[in-house]
Amino acid sequence: MLADVLAVTHVAFIAYVVAGGFLAWRWPRTIALHVPAVAWGFGSILIGYDCPLTYAENWARRQAGVGELPAAGFIDHYLTGVIYPDSALGVVRALAALSVLVSWLGYARLHQRRLTSRAV
């Protein structure tokens, strides 16, 4: 059960990486959480360091007598080839990066408006 909770937590983290910047439009202080989440999420893909949630899930799976995730990791096991085809991986990554970029640009624009309206 712990492995399942960790898998759900992992999906929530990925969703937050992709869409959390939009939450900052409503709750500006959350950008302080979103920036390191994006750095960790994209860094784990681009640089290839291990995610502690994957490590924790593998530990829980071992404790339950279930095999670990494949060496490729969480995304490859649960998402690639399941939610979207293997051939779409580049497009999915580009759309995730675009979502973050758009959310951050929107956040910057809204933040600038707030600063301007306070100055007036």
C-alpha positions in Angstrom: 0.0 0.0 0.0 2.9 2.4 0.8 4.3 1.8 -2.7 0.9 2.8 -4.2 0.7 5.9 -2.0 4.2 6.8 -3.2 3.2 6.2 -6.9 0.3 8.5 -6.5 2.5 11.1 -4.8 4.9 10.8 -7.7 2.1 11.5 -10.2 1.0 14.5 -8.2 4.6 15.8 -8.1 4.9 15.4 -11.9 1.5 17.2 -12.4 2.7 20.0 -10.1 5.9 20.4 -12.1 3.9 20.7 -15.3 1.1 22.9 -14.0 2.1 24.3 -10.7 3.2 27.6 -12.2 -0.5 28.3 -13.1 -1.3 27.9 -9.4 1.1 30.7 -8.7 -1.1 33.0 -10.8 -3.7 32.7 -8.0 -1.3 32.1 -5.1 1.9 34.0 -6.0 3.9 32.7 -3.0 3.7 29.2 -4.4 6.2 30.1 -7.1 8.9 29.6 -4.4 7.9 25.9 -4.3 7.4 25.5 -8.1 10.9 26.7 -9.1 12.8 24.0 -7.2 10.2 21.4 -8.2 10.8 22.2 -11.9 14.6 22.3 -11.4 14.4 18.8 -9.8 11.9 17.4 -12.3 13.6 18.6 -15.4 17.1 18.0 -13.9 16.2 14.3 -13.3 15.4 14.0 -17.0 18.1 16.1 -18.5 21.0 15.2 -16.1 19.7 11.9 -15.0 19.9 12.0 -11.2 17.7 9.7 -9.2 14.4 10.8 -7.8 14.0 10.1 -4.1 10.3 9.2 -4.7 11.5 6.4 -7.1 14.0 5.2 -4.4 11.3 5.3 -1.7 8.8 3.4 -4.0 11.4 0.8 -4.8 12.1 0.4 -1.1 8.4 -0.1 -0.4 8.0 -2.5 -3.2 10.9 -4.6 -1.9 9.3 -4.6 1.6 6.1 -5.9 0.1 7.9 -8.6 -1.8 7.2 -7.0 -5.2 9.9 -6.3 -7.8 11.4 -2.9 -8.1 10.6 -0.5 -10.9 12.6 -1.1 -14.1 16.0 0.7 -14.2 14.4 3.3 -16.6 12.3 4.5 -13.7 8.9 5.8 -12.8 8.0 7.7 -15.9 9.0 5.0 -18.3 7.2 2.4 -16.2 3.9 4.2 -15.5 3.5 6.8 -18.2 5.6 6.2 -21.4 3.8 3.6 -23.4 0.9 3.6 -21.1 -0.5 7.2 -21.1 1.2 8.2 -24.3 3.1 6.1 -26.9 6.9 5.7 -26.8 7.2 7.7 -30.0 5.6 10.8 -28.4 8.1 11.1 -25.6 9.8 14.1 -27.2 6.5 15.9 -27.8 5.3 15.2 -24.3 8.5 16.6 -22.8 8.3 19.7 -25.1 4.7 20.3 -24.1 5.6 20.0 -20.4 8.4 22.5 -20.9 6.1 24.8 -22.8 3.5 24.6 -20.0 6.1 25.6 -17.5 7.3 28.5 -19.7 3.8 29.8 -20.3 2.9 29.6 -16.7 6.1 31.4 -15.6 5.6 34.1 -18.3 2.0 34.6 -17.1 3.2 34.7 -13.5 5.8 37.4 -14.4 3.1 39.4 -16.2 0.7 39.2 -13.3 3.4 40.0 -10.8 4.4 43.1 -12.8 0.8 44.2 -12.9 0.5 43.8 -9.2 3.6 45.9 -8.6 2.4 48.6 -11.0 -1.0 48.8 -9.4 0.5 49.1 -5.9 2.8 51.9 -7.1 -0.1 54.0 -8.5 
